[in-house]
Amino acid sequence: MYLFIIQLIIMDLQQNTLFGKKVIKSISFDEQEIIRDILFLHANGKDIDCDPTYSIGNFYKKGLKQPKYKFDLTPQVDGVIQADARSLPLENESQEVIMFDPPFMFGGRDKQQEYLMSKRFTIIQSFDDLKELYQSALKEFFRVLKKNGILIFKCQDFTDTYTTFTHSLVLNWANEIGYNAKDLFIFLSKGAMANKNIEQRHARKYHSYFWVFQKSKSKVTYHVCSGT
Ligand SMILES: C[S@@+](CC[C@H](N)C(=O)[O-])C[C@H]1O[C@@H](n2cnc3c(N)ncnc32)[C@H](O)[C@@H]1O
């Protein structure tokens, strides 16, 4: 009997439903699905108010509305205002949902500048510069977010001569500022960047992360189980 019920649940999950209700999964090959699910679960179905790294706005399709405020350090399309994510022309506590998708590659240890992707996604000079950008932007978003506001932070780990687990660092930096981590989604891609001239020594990254942080007054204590 129990086996039958478990089999039914497994069958149901394969259809992305559980007892007829949609199941929101932590993984997807579809960025828009992840963002829609985040807004549904954590932002009461609201839209994104502000995207400070808008670039060409690839996120905003398949039913996702354009944000009211679109900024970028180097605007590429009409309607985007030139601004630095570390110093936004926005009032304190004025935004409910922010989407942040900064560059994730940094130079200095290898020849990443030659990568095709770096032309559009821009490369940060060094790890220290990445750290400064991410930490300062997190502080700025804390200023402009309303109480209980949501920050969606897309990030990716980066391997050149060794792997930097950026998504873990982002969690630490967000916690230090006072955000609570509400959720973590993983976007899977079918392809990954590779330099064919370099011998592979680390797993090729076929995924990136969407952190969901909340600006809330109550601090969440994270418990780490000892396993005993
Ligand atoms: C990964 S791309 C964003 C792609 C975008 N989500 C899209 O869907 O098209 C990163 C963007 O961040 C911008 N950027 C880099 N540093 C920035 C800063 N300090 N402030 C604002 N934008 C910045 C770059 O110009 C680039 O357009």
The ligand as a Gaussian input file, in Angstrom:
#p B3LYP/6-31G(d) Opt

LIG

0 1
 C       25.777000      39.444000     -16.918000
 S       25.401000      40.985000     -17.639000
 C       23.671000      41.144000     -17.290000
 C       22.820000      40.441000     -18.311000
 C       21.355000      40.785000     -18.176000
 N       20.779000      40.180000     -17.000000
 C       20.555000      40.374000     -19.405000
 O       19.645000      39.548000     -19.241000
 O       20.810000      40.853000     -20.494000
 C       26.169000      42.090000     -16.509000
 C       25.880000      43.556000     -16.756000
 O       26.328000      44.277000     -15.604000
 C       26.791000      45.536000     -16.030000
 N       27.646000      46.090000     -14.956000
 C       28.914000      45.761000     -14.623000
 N       29.319000      46.481000     -13.549000
 C       28.268000      47.265000     -13.188000
 C       28.070000      48.237000     -12.176000
 N       29.028000      48.554000     -11.293000
 N       26.865000      48.858000     -12.105000
 C       25.883000      48.569000     -12.994000
 N       26.031000      47.678000     -13.992000
 C       27.199000      47.029000     -14.087000
 C       27.526000      45.239000     -17.333000
 O       27.606000      46.409000     -18.122000
 C       26.609000      44.156000     -17.955000
 O       25.673000      44.745000     -18.822000

